[in-house]
């Protein structure tokens, strides 16, 4: 279990050296109407995650630390972000279902593949 050390919002740990990740974090702030998510580069992870998440795990996939000590990764992060967005309210029933979990994993896998390609140039 991870402890974000904060109350009232989530911390999104993203790769500041990845163009796609940095753009995602920037765009996320525009859609986060209630300012519930604070994007923080994972390069600063020791200040937030301590030893509970390895640096190698942070490089592999996105993580989000919750206000109640939750620690989400990969598709779970995408799903949680979508659930928090007011614009997604009509689709919350689907996102909360098993199909929504599967869709989030597929979406994240696609994003992750593009991220790897943008880092290596292929």
C-alpha positions, -999 to +999 in steps of 0.1 A: +000+000+000+013+035-009+008+066+011+005+098-009+011+119+023-017+142+012-054+146+018-081+156-007-065+146-040-046+120-060-010+122-072-003+111-107+033+099-111+043+104-148+075+103-168+086+139-173+112+127-199+085+112-221+068+137-245+035+118-246+034+115-208+041+152-203+014+162-228-011+138-211-003+154-177-007+189-191-040+181-208-053+163-177-050+196-157-074+212-182-101+185-177-096+182-139-124+206-130-121+201-092-083+199-091-084+165-076-053+152-095-018+166-091+006+154-118+041+149-104+071+136-124+080+101-111+116+112-112+107+128-078+091+096-066+112+092-035+096+122-020+061+107-025+063+070-028+093+062-007+103+026-011+068+013-017+071+015-055+104+007-072+119+031-097+118+003-123+080-001-118+075+036-122+094+035-155+073+007-168+038+021-162+020+051-148+010+051-111-014+071-091-013+075-053-047+080-036-058+102-007-068+070+012-035+053+006-045+036-027-019+028-052-031+023-088-011+014-119-016+010-156-052+007-168-065+012-132-051+048-134-069+055-167-101+041-153-099+062-121-092+094-140-121+088-163-144+081-133-133+114-117-140+135-148-175+152-147-176+149-185-177+111-181-207+111-157-231+095-183-206+066-188-197+059-151-220+028-150-199+013-178-165+023-163-175+007-130-184-026-147-161-055-156-162-043-192-150-009-181-120-024-164-112-044-195-116-013-217-093+007-194-066-020-197-068-021-235-067+017-237-037+018-214-019-009-234-024+012-266-011+043-249+018+024-234+028+010-268+028+046-283+048+058-254+075+032-259+077+041-296+080+078-289+109+072-265+129+049-289+120+068-321+103+039-337 
